[in-house]
Amino acid sequence: MTKPSLSELLHAAVAAVGGTERPGQVTMAEAVAEAIDDGTHLLVQAGTGTGKSLGYLVPALAHGERVVVATATLALQRQLVERDLPRTVDALHPLLRRRPEFAMLKGRSNYLCLHRLHEGMPQDEEEGLFDQFEAAAPTSKLGQDLLRLRDWADETEDGDRDDLTPGVSDRAWAQVSVSSRECLGASKCAYGAECFAEMARERAKLAEVVVTNHALLAIDAIEGAPVLPQHEVLIVDEAHELVSRVTGVATGELTPGQVNRAVRRAAKLVNEKAADQLQTAAEGFERLMELALPGRLEEIPEDLGYALMQLRDAARTVISAIGATRDKSVQDEDAVRKQALASVETVHDVAERVLNGSEWDVVWYERHDRFGASLRVAPMSVSGLLREKLFADRSVILTSATLKLGGDFNGVGASLGLGPEGTQGEDLPQWKGIDVGSPFDYPKQGILYVAKHLARPARDGDRADMLDELTELIQAAGGRTLGLFSSMRAAQLAAEELRSRIPEFPILLQGEETLGELIKNFAADPKTCLFGTLSLWQGVDVPGPSCQLVVMDKIPFPRPDDPLMSARQKAVEDAGGNGFMAVAATHAALLMAQGAGRLVRASGDRGVVAVLDQRLATARYGGYLKASLPDFWYTTDRNQVRRSLAAIDAAAKETEGK
């Protein structure tokens, strides 16, 4: 039997999922197949509606070697494992004459821990373990969550938190799960043979396609101890999020609360001298954290350096002491010891990293009203890490609807550790970028409106003219508005003001309900508006008449006092580059491209993206930002936009009335 062609396989897969084959999808599948065959790397921009998951799954399955697919969101992981992969595998089975296995793999803390569930969890204040189910009041929210978890444990086949619906609080889940550092290990645990996390790993070892998340991919790359099975092909979907997720995994944090927990957990397991040393160091660190001022620490102040040295040395002493002592009077001593070690080792490692003062790290202090003070350390850049760890031994495909910023892929490529497209060198992975377009007719379906007449926005200034403009736009659109704001404070002020100005249009505000509930309610009532900040720029998928106006209050540059972004910008400038364009403008372009992508989600969608910031039309970098957005029809004519919104609203109402 002759080997089936890629077009035959793609046609069968598209038919199986009930989709429509699109030219962009075919182009993408051919480019992915070529990159995998050649062992090279590919960046693919594929607009909403292209069907990009089949564009990479079909050539990957046809190739026959193990592939890891990493996504940023749970929604896409679920789509792949519950919908796209089962149907694609069934469709390709007769043509490939084999049935590829697939599995999902997440970090250990995403799975129910049977040891915690049955034996209890270590308690900070007392020796041994306590029964969290007995301790929690059955009428409390925590108690109810824990009882649900105990019942669910008897039913679940894989122990995956995301399969528990409705979900439980983070606090409840923490009492029945463990981190990789806290885990006893399958060979030492009484429940090792039944462990959900270990079973997930075993399934992944046998699978041809392993679906995971960016965070686990980062841990696999950074920590050196492999958690993913060996693979020949890596596909990163939602790739615009990768640098941010890897940075998050590589960021260390120290807080007084975290240090005090480590003290309590270790106190019963070590001699009095070692415990007192750590307690004293923790008290000194806490006093300093109460006095410190927020901001970047380009040099560690002498008193903080001394406190961190005391903390690091005391933690090292406790780690040695925990390893050298045994106390059989402590119930389930191994579990108690493992959790204490995990806490103290984290304190030691972060303190030592800050003290080492690497030129590649950024250290800063921040204070939150809710979470208190923290000392944080993050890599100046993860590009070198990604170049070395991701691109060295496999073919890597990265795809997203927003990878081509300012007209090319070089900005995103640089953040991933890649040289300019087309360059070759000993240390530079070879790659190419392709834009396979979108099935949508953006110039006919959408308008990009820039409110050029508004005053230039000042940082945290009063923007009465912007609120006037926003009010008129919402009235013209008949509601139907997604408001994307550059800060939570701006979103709150706008919601408060407009609720009193136009009460006929309900305004939902991020934070007042769960994100899922907000989006559900927004989609259900066309007159409703939804205001919010960062997660709404990327997390809203509402096709149809409920979202016909997307408003951005201003260009979302990072705050000038953002320690990590300002440090990255300065590093580019010190190297002779344009720090503003490389960091701030790239950050803004990516967010704006994602935000503008909320408007057209289906072929019948019509509407306006309104940017209430004149700089998009007047500043030198405006062209770069506009080139990063979908190719909407562009105008600065406010009257034209109001007429267009009114016409779109009237058409939607006519359709709704039928």
VOGU-3710 file (C-alpha; in Angstrom, 3 decimals, decimal comma):
1> mtkpslsell> 0,000/0,000/0,000  1,373/3,406/-0,933  2,031/5,909/1,802  -0,854/8,415/2,071  -0,085/11,998/1,097  -0,224/14,850/3,571  -3,226/16,332/1,747  -5,135/13,017/2,072  -4,393/12,871/5,788  -5,361/16,494/6,367
11> haavaavggt> -8,586/16,092/4,395  -9,553/13,045/6,499  -8,759/14,822/9,788  -10,669/18,000/8,890  -13,714/15,945/7,898  -13,534/14,032/11,183  -13,701/17,172/13,338  -16,487/18,654/11,210  -14,328/21,517/9,968  -13,607/23,180/6,655
21> erpgqvtmae> -10,218/22,854/4,998  -8,663/26,300/4,590  -5,745/27,399/2,384  -3,831/28,709/5,424  -4,203/25,378/7,181  -2,839/23,501/4,156  0,126/25,907/3,880  0,827/25,480/7,593  0,674/21,671/7,477  3,108/21,579/4,535
31> avaeaiddgt> 5,551/23,936/6,292  5,370/21,937/9,539  5,997/18,657/7,683  9,007/20,194/5,915  10,493/21,545/9,180  10,082/18,176/10,922  11,645/16,297/7,987  14,586/18,738/7,809  15,065/18,995/11,584  14,751/22,797/11,406
41> hllvqagtgt> 12,656/25,301/13,357  9,505/27,145/12,285  7,478/30,112/13,542  3,929/30,099/12,190  1,466/32,954/12,562  -1,998/31,491/11,998  -5,005/33,732/12,512  -8,128/32,796/14,457  -10,217/30,312/12,481  -7,289/28,823/10,530
51> gkslgylvpa> -7,561/25,454/12,265  -3,952/25,507/13,374  -4,178/22,534/15,763  -4,816/20,173/12,815  -2,219/22,138/10,849  0,442/20,787/13,194  -1,099/17,549/14,535  -1,558/15,883/11,145  2,063/16,272/9,913  3,369/15,390/13,391
61> lahgervvva> 1,327/12,166/13,535  2,268/11,321/9,960  5,974/11,608/10,806  5,643/8,861/13,414  8,132/10,081/16,028  7,261/11,260/19,532  5,995/14,828/19,713  5,378/17,060/22,725  2,684/19,749/22,331  2,878/22,547/24,927
71> tatlalqrql> 0,062/25,079/25,369  -0,406/28,077/27,663  -4,047/27,521/28,587  -6,124/24,729/30,038  -8,853/25,380/27,447  -6,552/24,483/24,549  -5,138/21,436/26,365  -8,670/20,173/26,859  -9,579/20,860/23,214  -6,567/18,874/22,030
81> verdlprtvd> -7,011/15,869/24,342  -10,797/15,658/24,421  -11,691/16,712/20,858  -8,949/17,185/18,271  -6,653/14,238/19,041  -9,293/11,498/19,493  -11,037/12,433/16,241  -7,807/12,922/14,312  -6,346/9,610/15,469  -9,573/7,795/14,506
91> alhpllrrrp> -9,588/9,482/11,095  -5,930/8,749/10,341  -5,911/5,175/11,648  -7,060/3,521/8,383  -4,609/5,607/6,330  -1,574/5,307/8,636  -2,352/1,673/9,581  -1,507/2,449/13,192  -3,292/4,168/16,061  -0,992/6,678/17,775
101> efamlkgrsn> -1,465/6,914/21,551  -1,709/10,332/23,214  -1,601/11,508/26,819  -1,674/14,667/28,916  1,076/15,402/31,442  1,119/18,198/34,017  3,186/19,163/37,034  2,886/16,930/40,111  0,869/19,446/42,132  -1,970/19,179/39,580
111> ylclhrlheg> -2,706/15,612/40,705  -4,404/14,378/43,865  -1,856/12,916/46,313  -3,200/9,712/47,880  -0,685/9,910/50,725  -1,949/13,370/51,704  -5,536/12,259/51,272  -5,290/9,159/53,487  -2,506/9,984/55,952  -3,120/13,695/56,476
121> mpqdeeeglf> -0,817/16,639/55,899  2,120/17,946/57,954  1,051/20,666/60,367  3,311/23,629/61,022  2,685/24,072/64,724  2,766/20,463/65,932  4,618/17,253/65,328  3,383/14,782/62,799  0,386/14,949/60,535  -3,191/15,973/61,122
131> dqfeaaapts> -6,422/14,918/59,472  -7,472/17,938/57,456  -10,935/16,442/56,945  -11,553/16,278/60,683  -9,976/19,677/61,341  -12,100/21,673/58,863  -15,620/22,625/59,945  -17,982/20,653/57,689  -20,175/23,744/57,221  -17,282/25,964/56,114
141> klgqdllrlr> -16,368/26,454/52,448  -13,023/24,715/53,108  -14,735/21,804/54,845  -17,232/21,379/52,019  -14,440/21,472/49,425  -12,468/18,830/51,319  -15,472/16,534/51,633  -16,086/16,877/47,879  -12,438/16,008/47,249  -12,676/12,882/49,406
151> dwadetedgd> -15,762/11,706/47,509  -14,176/12,579/44,154  -11,050/10,584/45,049  -13,144/7,389/44,973  -14,455/8,170/41,473  -11,597/9,771/39,552  -9,465/7,690/37,229  -6,571/10,119/36,816  -6,706/12,465/39,867  -6,322/15,537/37,647
161> rddltpgvsd> -7,560/18,689/39,395  -8,957/20,097/36,157  -11,372/17,165/35,858  -13,050/18,172/39,136  -16,124/20,281/38,326  -16,999/22,577/39,857  -13,495/23,258/41,108  -12,283/23,832/44,664  -10,268/26,635/46,227  -6,475/26,698/46,038
171> rawaqvsvss> -6,417/26,364/49,834  -8,441/23,141/49,744  -6,415/21,663/46,879  -3,126/22,433/48,684  -4,194/20,042/51,448  -4,484/17,056/49,110  -1,576/17,716/46,730  2,214/17,957/46,901  4,934/19,722/44,936  7,718/17,705/43,329
181> reclgaskca> 10,025/18,728/46,212  7,545/17,520/48,848  6,825/14,174/47,181  8,232/11,118/48,986  8,881/9,335/45,683  7,048/6,272/44,428  9,518/3,799/45,939  9,199/5,270/49,462  5,477/6,016/49,468  2,886/3,487/50,629
191> ygaecfaema> 0,653/4,656/47,780  3,365/4,749/45,097  1,814/1,946/43,050  -1,493/3,847/42,812  -0,034/7,376/42,452  -1,935/9,473/39,916  1,116/11,604/39,021  3,265/8,508/38,449  0,550/6,899/36,315  0,377/10,079/34,192
201> reraklaevv> 4,143/9,879/33,664  3,920/6,233/32,662  1,147/6,994/30,148  3,277/9,804/28,716  6,252/7,452/28,272  4,112/5,179/26,091  2,405/7,923/24,089  3,388/9,220/20,669  1,842/12,634/21,424  2,240/14,195/24,876
211> vtnhallaid> 0,190/17,324/25,614  1,589/19,512/28,386  1,790/23,164/29,451  4,425/25,859/29,037  5,280/25,747/32,757  6,173/22,038/32,736  8,118/22,543/29,516  10,082/25,303/31,293  10,725/23,117/34,357  11,946/20,320/32,088
221> aiegapvlpq> 14,348/22,739/30,387  15,552/24,679/33,442  15,922/22,121/36,216  17,946/19,554/34,337  15,977/16,612/35,783  13,759/15,569/32,846  10,040/15,395/33,568  8,970/15,006/29,936  9,787/11,871/27,937  12,444/12,111/25,225
231> hevlivdeah> 10,938/13,610/22,073  12,057/14,411/18,534  9,541/17,199/17,834  8,334/20,025/20,072  5,264/22,058/19,121  4,577/25,193/21,169  1,044/26,502/20,667  0,029/29,912/22,083  3,739/30,625/21,642  3,331/34,369/22,310
241> elvsrvtgva> 3,019/33,362/26,001  6,152/31,192/26,197  8,706/33,817/27,308  6,380/35,046/30,051  5,696/31,516/31,366  9,366/30,519/31,311  10,273/33,738/33,134  7,648/32,917/35,772  9,104/29,453/36,382  12,626/30,905/36,598
251> tgeltpgqvn> 11,611/33,583/39,139  12,438/33,096/42,828  10,617/34,726/45,726  11,190/35,210/49,461  8,510/36,476/51,842  8,466/36,718/55,653  5,463/34,373/55,765  7,235/31,773/53,626  10,381/31,946/55,789  8,356/31,650/59,010
261> ravrraaklv> 6,569/28,561/57,649  9,954/26,988/56,938  11,010/27,735/60,554  7,883/26,104/61,998  8,134/23,037/59,765  11,777/22,429/60,634  11,677/23,287/64,347  10,546/19,841/65,580  13,003/17,941/63,390  16,323/19,559/64,299
271> nekaadqlqt> 18,289/20,353/67,426  17,461/23,483/69,389  20,594/25,343/68,297  19,872/24,929/64,574  16,198/25,844/65,049  17,090/28,995/67,033  19,613/30,054/64,375  16,956/29,876/61,644  14,371/31,602/63,856  16,751/34,508/64,581
281> aaegferlme> 17,622/34,881/60,886  13,921/34,849/59,966  13,156/37,610/62,483  15,985/39,776/61,113  14,756/39,289/57,533  11,162/40,140/58,504  12,221/43,390/60,234  14,088/44,543/57,134  11,226/43,663/54,805  8,901/45,905/56,830
291> lalpgrleei> 11,246/48,867/56,271  12,220/48,358/52,631  10,948/50,574/49,818  9,538/49,004/46,624  11,702/48,973/43,528  14,670/47,366/41,822  17,804/46,638/43,839  20,718/47,106/41,437  22,985/46,521/44,413  21,935/44,651/47,550
301> pedlgyalmq> 21,922/47,050/50,540  24,425/46,042/53,209  21,829/45,334/55,901  19,714/43,212/53,539  22,823/41,363/52,355  23,730/40,561/55,958  20,177/39,357/56,713  20,192/37,122/53,610  23,598/35,665/54,566  22,244/34,837/58,018
311> lrdaartvis> 19,182/33,253/56,425  21,178/31,252/53,870  23,673/29,942/56,440  20,977/29,074/58,965  18,980/27,269/56,279  22,068/25,283/55,266  22,625/24,265/58,902  18,994/23,136/59,227  19,140/21,155/55,960  22,181/19,247/57,291
321> aigatrdksv> 20,527/18,755/60,676  17,297/17,411/59,157  19,309/14,871/57,206  21,264/13,765/60,299  18,433/13,264/62,815  15,579/10,793/63,074  12,656/10,952/65,469  10,367/7,941/65,397  7,898/9,714/67,679  6,868/11,926/64,758
331> qdedavrkqa> 3,921/10,404/62,902  4,814/9,606/59,275  8,211/11,157/59,772  9,298/10,864/56,143  6,427/13,033/54,890  6,930/15,648/57,615  10,669/15,706/56,936  10,194/16,000/53,170  7,873/19,006/53,467  10,200/20,735/55,943
341> lasvetvhdv> 13,183/20,134/53,670  11,312/21,511/50,650  10,473/24,729/52,530  13,960/25,282/53,925  15,704/24,422/50,647  13,594/27,009/48,804  14,592/29,680/51,354  18,260/28,690/51,038  18,262/28,613/47,237  16,579/32,002/46,736
351> aervlngsew> 18,731/33,720/49,394  21,885/32,306/47,799  20,774/33,336/44,295  20,165/36,935/45,407  23,511/37,050/47,226  25,379/35,690/44,197  24,383/38,898/42,397  24,541/37,542/38,852  24,578/40,226/36,189  21,935/38,141/34,397
361> dvvwyerhdr> 19,457/38,417/37,289  17,145/41,273/38,309  16,321/41,654/42,021  13,500/43,805/43,331  11,299/44,402/46,342  7,551/44,771/46,110  4,679/45,223/48,524  1,059/44,140/47,969  -1,886/45,243/50,081  -3,121/41,656/50,211
371> fgaslrvapm> 0,061/39,559/50,088  2,507/41,804/51,960  6,192/42,297/51,192  8,302/40,073/48,951  11,828/39,945/47,562  11,944/38,628/44,010  14,686/37,581/41,605  14,154/36,854/37,900  16,372/36,339/34,858  17,136/39,480/32,843
381> svsgllrekl> 16,362/37,399/29,758  15,397/33,804/29,063  16,481/33,933/25,415  19,839/32,217/26,019  18,197/29,539/28,129  15,596/28,843/25,437  18,204/28,781/22,655  20,346/26,298/24,578  17,653/24,073/26,083  14,782/24,076/23,572
391> fadrsvilts> 16,325/24,384/20,132  19,425/22,215/20,489  18,213/18,629/20,095  14,853/18,674/18,321  12,761/20,333/15,659  10,657/23,106/17,256  7,431/24,501/15,792  6,048/27,648/17,452  2,612/28,931/16,519  0,156/31,636/17,567
401> atlklggdfn> -2,204/34,184/16,055  0,298/36,888/17,113  3,972/36,245/16,344  4,588/38,724/13,539  5,100/42,087/15,231  5,766/45,253/13,267  5,695/43,271/10,028  8,233/40,505/10,766  9,083/37,674/13,169  12,446/39,015/14,356
411> gvgaslglgp> 11,156/40,633/17,566  9,580/37,428/18,818  12,518/35,428/17,451  15,002/37,503/19,476  13,016/36,929/22,687  13,283/33,162/22,017  17,055/33,294/21,538  16,971/33,172/17,739  19,001/35,421/15,470  17,398/37,473/12,663
421> egtqgedlpq> 15,549/35,283/10,165  17,879/33,923/7,518  21,080/34,275/9,571  23,257/31,264/10,178  25,964/30,664/12,704  27,458/28,019/14,939  25,341/29,062/17,937  22,303/30,342/16,033  19,548/27,805/15,296  18,274/27,902/11,715
431> wkgidvgspf> 14,634/28,955/11,442  12,068/30,593/9,242  8,768/32,335/9,846  5,577/32,108/7,797  2,268/33,943/8,076  -0,489/31,698/6,733  -3,072/34,462/7,034  -6,615/34,249/8,304  -9,899/33,039/6,806  -11,465/36,356/7,834
441> dypkqgilyv> -11,749/39,417/5,606  -10,462/41,921/8,163  -10,811/45,106/6,032  -14,502/44,323/5,470  -15,278/42,884/8,904  -13,581/45,390/11,184  -12,582/49,016/11,647  -9,521/50,231/13,562  -10,416/53,632/15,004  -7,859/55,853/16,745
451> akhlarpard> -9,307/58,754/18,765  -6,707/61,227/17,519  -8,564/64,236/18,975  -8,151/63,097/22,603  -5,443/64,580/24,824  -2,282/62,524/25,141  -2,793/60,225/28,157  -0,741/61,047/31,244  0,223/58,343/33,706  -2,659/57,824/36,171
461> gdradmldel> -4,069/61,215/35,162  -7,747/62,176/35,012  -9,040/61,382/31,513  -12,462/63,015/31,410  -12,280/63,311/27,599  -11,587/59,585/27,293  -14,629/58,749/29,450  -16,805/61,048/27,320  -15,588/59,283/24,169  -16,118/55,839/25,694
471> teliqaaggr> -19,676/56,757/26,735  -20,581/57,899/23,201  -19,049/54,787/21,599  -20,964/52,424/23,888  -24,223/54,266/23,193  -23,625/54,070/19,432  -22,839/50,344/19,687  -25,899/49,615/21,858  -23,662/48,102/24,556  -21,824/45,053/23,091
481> tlglfssmra> -18,477/46,417/24,394  -15,329/44,730/25,693  -13,275/47,378/27,512  -9,562/46,530/27,754  -7,757/48,772/30,239  -4,072/49,237/30,932  -4,581/48,966/34,718  -7,169/47,629/37,120  -7,541/51,096/38,629  -8,455/52,554/35,219
491> aqlaaeelrs> -11,010/49,774/34,640  -12,595/50,345/38,057  -12,818/54,131/37,583  -14,364/53,747/34,117  -16,902/51,163/35,322  -17,927/53,325/38,280  -18,330/56,443/36,129  -20,198/54,803/33,238  -22,563/52,862/35,499  -23,931/56,209/36,622
501> ripefpillq> -23,851/57,807/33,138  -25,484/55,016/31,094  -27,320/52,703/33,515  -29,274/51,176/30,610  -26,098/49,300/29,629  -25,012/46,875/32,406  -21,256/46,997/33,012  -19,491/43,907/34,348  -16,112/44,418/36,024  -13,286/41,914/36,270
511> geetlgelik> -12,838/40,747/39,861  -16,500/41,067/40,830  -17,186/37,482/39,689  -15,085/34,613/38,348  -13,736/35,199/34,862  -15,808/32,322/33,493  -19,034/33,768/34,920  -18,232/37,250/33,608  -17,626/36,012/30,065  -20,757/33,825/30,175
521> nfaadpktcl> -22,919/36,785/31,302  -21,278/39,117/28,773  -22,033/36,718/25,921  -25,628/36,162/27,075  -26,830/39,803/26,878  -25,855/42,006/23,900  -26,495/45,223/25,864  -23,902/44,241/28,481  -20,337/45,574/28,577  -17,330/43,892/30,199
531> fgtlslwqgv> -14,401/45,927/31,573  -11,103/44,555/32,825  -7,374/44,284/32,430  -4,648/41,808/31,491  -6,440/38,426/31,315  -9,248/39,946/29,224  -6,783/41,131/26,570  -6,106/37,460/25,777  -8,813/35,328/27,378  -12,153/36,279/25,788
541> dvpgpscqlv> -13,673/34,271/22,941  -17,170/35,667/22,289  -18,181/35,430/18,621  -21,409/37,063/17,507  -23,265/40,280/18,354  -22,336/40,474/22,067  -18,862/41,781/21,229  -18,932/44,354/18,423  -16,807/47,057/20,032  -13,395/46,419/21,585
551> vmdkipfprp> -11,985/49,484/23,353  -8,380/49,975/24,509  -8,052/52,923/26,882  -4,384/53,438/25,961  -1,374/51,714/24,468  -0,416/49,046/27,052  3,257/49,870/27,556  4,768/48,335/30,689  4,819/50,686/33,662  8,020/52,754/33,821
561> ddplmsarqk> 8,623/51,441/37,344  8,267/47,764/36,349  11,625/46,438/37,640  12,044/43,566/35,199  10,906/45,390/32,047  12,948/48,523/32,828  16,032/46,375/33,526  15,597/44,539/30,216  15,158/47,830/28,383  18,327/49,273/29,948
571> avedaggngf> 20,305/46,127/29,066  19,363/46,491/25,387  20,360/50,174/25,450  23,696/49,388/27,147  24,374/46,927/24,304  23,753/49,680/21,743  20,185/48,734/20,801  16,854/50,526/21,001  15,547/49,414/24,389  12,184/51,081/24,014
581> mavaathaal> 11,377/49,334/20,721  12,895/45,980/21,734  11,080/45,754/25,082  8,301/48,303/25,675  6,974/48,565/22,108  7,198/44,785/21,566  5,295/44,179/24,821  2,594/46,679/23,791  2,359/45,323/20,229  1,823/41,774/21,453
591> lmaqgagrlv> -0,921/42,792/23,882  -2,631/45,035/21,323  -2,570/42,270/18,715  -4,112/39,876/21,219  -6,680/42,472/22,297  -7,691/43,362/18,739  -8,075/39,638/18,073  -11,051/39,567/20,458  -13,240/41,363/17,870  -13,505/38,982/14,899
601> rasgdrgvva> -13,935/35,399/16,063  -16,212/34,114/13,262  -16,861/34,837/9,596  -20,058/36,761/10,359  -18,587/39,072/13,006  -18,506/42,834/12,384  -17,303/45,639/14,608  -14,781/48,266/15,703  -11,521/48,232/17,632  -11,271/51,694/19,209
611> vldqrlatar> -7,921/52,849/20,623  -8,479/55,908/22,830  -4,839/56,983/22,652  -3,749/59,497/20,016  -0,163/58,194/20,067  -1,134/55,277/17,813  -1,769/57,880/15,078  0,843/60,524/16,000  3,925/58,864/17,511  6,837/57,495/15,462
621> yggylkaslp> 6,295/53,986/16,837  2,598/54,065/15,859  3,322/52,455/12,492  5,092/49,524/14,179  2,126/48,956/16,485  -0,457/49,238/13,672  1,546/46,774/11,555  1,180/44,248/14,402  -2,640/44,392/14,310  -5,105/42,674/11,959
631> dfwyttdrnq> -5,517/44,522/8,677  -8,703/46,365/9,644  -9,987/49,392/7,741  -8,326/52,353/9,483  -9,826/55,730/10,409  -9,561/58,624/12,848  -12,998/60,010/11,886  -15,129/59,817/15,032  -18,400/60,575/13,225  -17,801/57,832/10,672
641> vrrslaaida> -17,172/55,347/13,465  -20,352/56,292/15,313  -22,392/55,825/12,126  -20,742/52,462/11,495  -21,380/51,259/15,058  -25,015/52,354/14,860  -25,453/50,476/11,565  -23,821/47,318/13,008  -26,039/47,584/16,106  -29,186/47,985/13,966
651> aaketegk> -28,269/44,958/11,843  -27,633/42,877/14,965  -30,983/43,890/16,505  -32,774/42,986/13,274  -31,137/39,553/13,302  -31,953/39,062/17,003  -35,602/40,012/16,337  -36,078/37,301/13,716
//
